[in-house]
Amino acid sequence: MLKKTPLFKENVNDLVNNPKKIDYMIKLRQFMFSGKLPTA
């Protein structure tokens, strides 16, 4: 658990500093739930 914490913090900071990555993650999630790629 403790070993994963720094990496997790880095990932969160990366997402906070990279809004496009958040948008991508949201679209990826929608794709996984709907089974089809969202347009645009």
Phi and psi in radians as a Rosetta constraint file:
Dihedral C 1 N 2 CA 2 C 2 CIRCULARHARMONIC -1.118 0.35
Dihedral N 2 CA 2 C 2 N 3 CIRCULARHARMONIC -0.584 0.35
Dihedral C 2 N 3 CA 3 C 3 CIRCULARHARMONIC -1.174 0.35
Dihedral N 3 CA 3 C 3 N 4 CIRCULARHARMONIC -0.511 0.35
Dihedral C 3 N 4 CA 4 C 4 CIRCULARHARMONIC -1.449 0.35
Dihedral N 4 CA 4 C 4 N 5 CIRCULARHARMONIC -0.325 0.35
Dihedral C 4 N 5 CA 5 C 5 CIRCULARHARMONIC -1.050 0.35
Dihedral N 5 CA 5 C 5 N 6 CIRCULARHARMONIC -0.836 0.35
Dihedral C 5 N 6 CA 6 C 6 CIRCULARHARMONIC -1.054 0.35
Dihedral N 6 CA 6 C 6 N 7 CIRCULARHARMONIC -0.722 0.35
Dihedral C 6 N 7 CA 7 C 7 CIRCULARHARMONIC -1.104 0.35
Dihedral N 7 CA 7 C 7 N 8 CIRCULARHARMONIC -0.734 0.35
Dihedral C 7 N 8 CA 8 C 8 CIRCULARHARMONIC -1.070 0.35
Dihedral N 8 CA 8 C 8 N 9 CIRCULARHARMONIC -0.761 0.35
Dihedral C 8 N 9 CA 9 C 9 CIRCULARHARMONIC -1.081 0.35
Dihedral N 9 CA 9 C 9 N 10 CIRCULARHARMONIC -0.707 0.35
Dihedral C 9 N 10 CA 10 C 10 CIRCULARHARMONIC -1.084 0.35
Dihedral N 10 CA 10 C 10 N 11 CIRCULARHARMONIC -0.739 0.35
Dihedral C 10 N 11 CA 11 C 11 CIRCULARHARMONIC -1.116 0.35
Dihedral N 11 CA 11 C 11 N 12 CIRCULARHARMONIC -0.725 0.35
Dihedral C 11 N 12 CA 12 C 12 CIRCULARHARMONIC -1.109 0.35
Dihedral N 12 CA 12 C 12 N 13 CIRCULARHARMONIC -0.792 0.35
Dihedral C 12 N 13 CA 13 C 13 CIRCULARHARMONIC -1.075 0.35
Dihedral N 13 CA 13 C 13 N 14 CIRCULARHARMONIC -0.682 0.35
Dihedral C 13 N 14 CA 14 C 14 CIRCULARHARMONIC -1.097 0.35
Dihedral N 14 CA 14 C 14 N 15 CIRCULARHARMONIC -0.735 0.35
Dihedral C 14 N 15 CA 15 C 15 CIRCULARHARMONIC -1.178 0.35
Dihedral N 15 CA 15 C 15 N 16 CIRCULARHARMONIC -0.729 0.35
Dihedral C 15 N 16 CA 16 C 16 CIRCULARHARMONIC -1.091 0.35
Dihedral N 16 CA 16 C 16 N 17 CIRCULARHARMONIC -0.651 0.35
Dihedral C 16 N 17 CA 17 C 17 CIRCULARHARMONIC -1.496 0.35
Dihedral N 17 CA 17 C 17 N 18 CIRCULARHARMONIC -0.054 0.35
Dihedral C 17 N 18 CA 18 C 18 CIRCULARHARMONIC -2.377 0.35
Dihedral N 18 CA 18 C 18 N 19 CIRCULARHARMONIC 1.356 0.35
Dihedral C 18 N 19 CA 19 C 19 CIRCULARHARMONIC -0.970 0.35
Dihedral N 19 CA 19 C 19 N 20 CIRCULARHARMONIC -0.577 0.35
Dihedral C 19 N 20 CA 20 C 20 CIRCULARHARMONIC -1.107 0.35
Dihedral N 20 CA 20 C 20 N 21 CIRCULARHARMONIC -0.590 0.35
Dihedral C 20 N 21 CA 21 C 21 CIRCULARHARMONIC -1.190 0.35
Dihedral N 21 CA 21 C 21 N 22 CIRCULARHARMONIC -0.665 0.35
Dihedral C 21 N 22 CA 22 C 22 CIRCULARHARMONIC -1.079 0.35
Dihedral N 22 CA 22 C 22 N 23 CIRCULARHARMONIC -0.796 0.35
Dihedral C 22 N 23 CA 23 C 23 CIRCULARHARMONIC -1.029 0.35
Dihedral N 23 CA 23 C 23 N 24 CIRCULARHARMONIC -0.732 0.35
Dihedral C 23 N 24 CA 24 C 24 CIRCULARHARMONIC -1.107 0.35
Dihedral N 24 CA 24 C 24 N 25 CIRCULARHARMONIC -0.755 0.35
Dihedral C 24 N 25 CA 25 C 25 CIRCULARHARMONIC -1.088 0.35
Dihedral N 25 CA 25 C 25 N 26 CIRCULARHARMONIC -0.715 0.35
Dihedral C 25 N 26 CA 26 C 26 CIRCULARHARMONIC -1.089 0.35
Dihedral N 26 CA 26 C 26 N 27 CIRCULARHARMONIC -0.795 0.35
Dihedral C 26 N 27 CA 27 C 27 CIRCULARHARMONIC -1.131 0.35
Dihedral N 27 CA 27 C 27 N 28 CIRCULARHARMONIC -0.681 0.35
Dihedral C 27 N 28 CA 28 C 28 CIRCULARHARMONIC -1.101 0.35
Dihedral N 28 CA 28 C 28 N 29 CIRCULARHARMONIC -0.715 0.35
Dihedral C 28 N 29 CA 29 C 29 CIRCULARHARMONIC -1.110 0.35
Dihedral N 29 CA 29 C 29 N 30 CIRCULARHARMONIC -0.797 0.35
Dihedral C 29 N 30 CA 30 C 30 CIRCULARHARMONIC -1.037 0.35
Dihedral N 30 CA 30 C 30 N 31 CIRCULARHARMONIC -0.708 0.35
Dihedral C 30 N 31 CA 31 C 31 CIRCULARHARMONIC -1.104 0.35
Dihedral N 31 CA 31 C 31 N 32 CIRCULARHARMONIC -0.752 0.35
Dihedral C 31 N 32 CA 32 C 32 CIRCULARHARMONIC -1.147 0.35
Dihedral N 32 CA 32 C 32 N 33 CIRCULARHARMONIC -0.613 0.35
Dihedral C 32 N 33 CA 33 C 33 CIRCULARHARMONIC -1.398 0.35
Dihedral N 33 CA 33 C 33 N 34 CIRCULARHARMONIC -0.699 0.35
Dihedral C 33 N 34 CA 34 C 34 CIRCULARHARMONIC -1.528 0.35
Dihedral N 34 CA 34 C 34 N 35 CIRCULARHARMONIC -0.483 0.35
Dihedral C 34 N 35 CA 35 C 35 CIRCULARHARMONIC 1.518 0.35
Dihedral N 35 CA 35 C 35 N 36 CIRCULARHARMONIC 0.058 0.35
Dihedral C 35 N 36 CA 36 C 36 CIRCULARHARMONIC -2.426 0.35
Dihedral N 36 CA 36 C 36 N 37 CIRCULARHARMONIC 2.602 0.35
Dihedral C 36 N 37 CA 37 C 37 CIRCULARHARMONIC -1.225 0.35
Dihedral N 37 CA 37 C 37 N 38 CIRCULARHARMONIC 2.341 0.35
Dihedral C 37 N 38 CA 38 C 38 CIRCULARHARMONIC -1.236 0.35
Dihedral N 38 CA 38 C 38 N 39 CIRCULARHARMONIC 2.491 0.35
Dihedral C 38 N 39 CA 39 C 39 CIRCULARHARMONIC -1.394 0.35
Dihedral N 39 CA 39 C 39 N 40 CIRCULARHARMONIC 2.655 0.35
